Amino acid sequence: MANLVVDKNYYDRNIFKIEGPLSKSFVSTEEVSRGQVLAYDRDTGQVVKYVKGDSTKGIAFSVAMEDAKAGSKVLVATPGTVLNKNLLTGVILIKDFGVIEDLFKSGILLEEVKGYGT
């Protein structure tokens, strides 16, 4: 009998954005790097780095799709984007499950992408 299951989780390179729509620009108050989990500060109306447990920075909003300097525009993932969870920065997903939930509510899905030999 033939094996009908095909493992689709193996890629030969690092993949950050698996699929999804184009990103949207926001101004970041801090320097961010690609993969940084971001929060939306309702007090200032700006995008900031996610900080676990912080009342204004503790709800994950999106993920930076590129590096950006403080005060400049940063492309962030939009709803419908699927990202490689292994390349996120600023969180430890096995300790901070709320990030997964918050990003899911924002329409951003996280997948585990394994490379060859891992």
C-alpha positions as a Markdown table, in Angstrom:
| # | Residue | x | y | z |
|---|---|---|---|---|
| 1 | Met | 0.0 | 0.0 | 0.0 |
| 2 | Ala | 1.4 | 3.4 | -1.0 |
| 3 | Asn | 2.1 | 6.1 | 1.7 |
| 4 | Leu | -0.3 | 8.9 | 1.0 |
| 5 | Val | 1.1 | 11.3 | 3.6 |
| 6 | Val | 3.7 | 13.8 | 2.4 |
| 7 | Asp | 5.6 | 15.9 | 4.9 |
| 8 | Lys | 5.4 | 19.6 | 3.7 |
| 9 | Asn | 7.3 | 21.1 | 6.6 |
| 10 | Tyr | 10.8 | 20.8 | 5.2 |
| 11 | Tyr | 12.5 | 23.6 | 3.3 |
| 12 | Asp | 16.0 | 24.0 | 2.1 |
| 13 | Arg | 16.4 | 27.6 | 3.3 |
| 14 | Asn | 15.3 | 29.9 | 6.1 |
| 15 | Ile | 11.8 | 31.2 | 5.4 |
| 16 | Phe | 10.3 | 34.0 | 7.5 |
| 17 | Lys | 7.1 | 34.8 | 5.7 |
| 18 | Ile | 5.5 | 31.6 | 4.5 |
| 19 | Glu | 2.5 | 33.1 | 2.7 |
| 20 | Gly | 0.0 | 36.0 | 3.0 |
| 21 | Pro | -0.8 | 39.5 | 1.8 |
| 22 | Leu | 1.5 | 42.4 | 1.6 |
| 23 | Ser | 2.7 | 44.2 | 4.7 |
| 24 | Lys | 1.5 | 47.6 | 6.0 |
| 25 | Ser | 3.7 | 50.4 | 7.2 |
| 26 | Phe | 3.6 | 51.9 | 10.8 |
| 27 | Val | 5.9 | 54.2 | 12.6 |
| 28 | Ser | 7.9 | 52.5 | 15.3 |
| 29 | Thr | 9.1 | 54.4 | 18.4 |
| 30 | Glu | 12.0 | 52.0 | 18.8 |
| 31 | Glu | 14.6 | 50.3 | 16.6 |
| 32 | Val | 13.2 | 46.9 | 15.5 |
| 33 | Ser | 14.6 | 43.9 | 13.7 |
| 34 | Arg | 12.8 | 41.6 | 11.3 |
| 35 | Gly | 10.8 | 39.1 | 13.3 |
| 36 | Gln | 10.3 | 41.4 | 16.3 |
| 37 | Val | 6.9 | 40.9 | 17.9 |
| 38 | Leu | 5.2 | 44.3 | 18.2 |
| 39 | Ala | 2.5 | 45.8 | 20.3 |
| 40 | Tyr | 0.3 | 48.8 | 19.7 |
| 41 | Asp | 0.6 | 51.4 | 22.4 |
| 42 | Arg | -2.9 | 52.9 | 22.8 |
| 43 | Asp | -1.6 | 55.8 | 24.8 |
| 44 | Thr | 0.7 | 57.1 | 22.1 |
| 45 | Gly | -0.9 | 55.5 | 19.0 |
| 46 | Gln | 2.5 | 54.1 | 17.9 |
| 47 | Val | 4.0 | 50.7 | 17.4 |
| 48 | Val | 6.4 | 49.5 | 20.0 |
| 49 | Lys | 8.3 | 46.3 | 20.9 |
| 50 | Tyr | 6.2 | 43.8 | 22.8 |
| 51 | Val | 7.0 | 43.5 | 26.5 |
| 52 | Lys | 5.4 | 40.6 | 28.4 |
| 53 | Gly | 3.3 | 41.8 | 31.3 |
| 54 | Asp | 3.4 | 45.5 | 30.5 |
| 55 | Ser | 0.0 | 47.2 | 30.6 |
| 56 | Thr | 0.5 | 49.2 | 27.4 |
| 57 | Lys | 3.1 | 47.0 | 25.5 |
| 58 | Gly | 1.9 | 43.6 | 26.6 |
| 59 | Ile | -0.6 | 42.7 | 23.8 |
| 60 | Ala | 1.0 | 41.4 | 20.6 |
| 61 | Phe | -0.3 | 43.3 | 17.6 |
| 62 | Ser | 1.9 | 42.2 | 14.7 |
| 63 | Val | 5.4 | 41.2 | 13.6 |
| 64 | Ala | 8.1 | 43.4 | 12.0 |
| 65 | Met | 8.7 | 42.3 | 8.4 |
| 66 | Glu | 12.0 | 44.2 | 8.1 |
| 67 | Asp | 14.6 | 46.0 | 10.2 |
| 68 | Ala | 13.8 | 49.7 | 11.0 |
| 69 | Lys | 15.3 | 52.5 | 12.9 |
| 70 | Ala | 13.5 | 54.3 | 15.8 |
| 71 | Gly | 11.1 | 56.9 | 14.4 |
| 72 | Ser | 10.9 | 55.4 | 11.0 |
| 73 | Lys | 8.3 | 53.4 | 9.1 |
| 74 | Val | 8.4 | 49.6 | 9.7 |
| 75 | Leu | 6.5 | 47.1 | 7.6 |
| 76 | Val | 4.4 | 44.9 | 9.8 |
| 77 | Ala | 2.5 | 41.6 | 9.0 |
| 78 | Thr | -1.1 | 42.1 | 8.0 |
| 79 | Pro | -4.1 | 39.7 | 8.8 |
| 80 | Gly | -3.8 | 36.6 | 6.7 |
| 81 | Thr | 0.0 | 36.3 | 7.0 |
| 82 | Val | 1.6 | 33.0 | 8.0 |
| 83 | Leu | 5.1 | 33.3 | 9.6 |
| 84 | Asn | 7.8 | 31.0 | 10.7 |
| 85 | Lys | 7.5 | 31.0 | 14.5 |
| 86 | Asn | 11.1 | 29.9 | 14.9 |
| 87 | Leu | 12.3 | 33.3 | 13.5 |
| 88 | Leu | 10.3 | 35.5 | 15.9 |
| 89 | Thr | 12.3 | 37.7 | 18.3 |
| 90 | Gly | 11.4 | 39.4 | 21.5 |
| 91 | Val | 9.4 | 36.5 | 22.9 |
| 92 | Ile | 9.8 | 32.9 | 24.1 |
| 93 | Leu | 6.8 | 31.2 | 22.8 |
| 94 | Ile | 7.0 | 28.2 | 25.1 |
| 95 | Lys | 6.7 | 30.6 | 28.1 |
| 96 | Asp | 4.4 | 33.3 | 26.6 |
| 97 | Phe | 1.4 | 31.6 | 25.1 |
| 98 | Gly | -0.5 | 34.9 | 25.0 |
| 99 | Val | 1.5 | 36.0 | 22.1 |
| 100 | Ile | 0.2 | 33.2 | 20.0 |
| 101 | Glu | -3.3 | 34.0 | 20.9 |
| 102 | Asp | -2.9 | 37.7 | 20.4 |
| 103 | Leu | -1.4 | 37.3 | 16.9 |
| 104 | Phe | -4.1 | 34.7 | 16.0 |
| 105 | Lys | -6.7 | 37.4 | 17.0 |
| 106 | Ser | -4.9 | 39.8 | 14.6 |
| 107 | Gly | -5.1 | 37.2 | 11.8 |
| 108 | Ile | -1.4 | 36.3 | 11.9 |
| 109 | Leu | -0.7 | 32.6 | 12.0 |
| 110 | Leu | 2.5 | 31.0 | 13.2 |
| 111 | Glu | 3.9 | 27.8 | 11.7 |
| 112 | Glu | 6.9 | 25.8 | 12.6 |
| 113 | Val | 9.2 | 25.5 | 9.6 |
| 114 | Lys | 12.0 | 22.9 | 9.9 |
| 115 | Gly | 15.1 | 23.0 | 7.7 |
| 116 | Tyr | 16.9 | 19.9 | 6.4 |
| 117 | Gly | 18.8 | 18.2 | 9.2 |
| 118 | Thr | 16.8 | 19.7 | 12.1 |
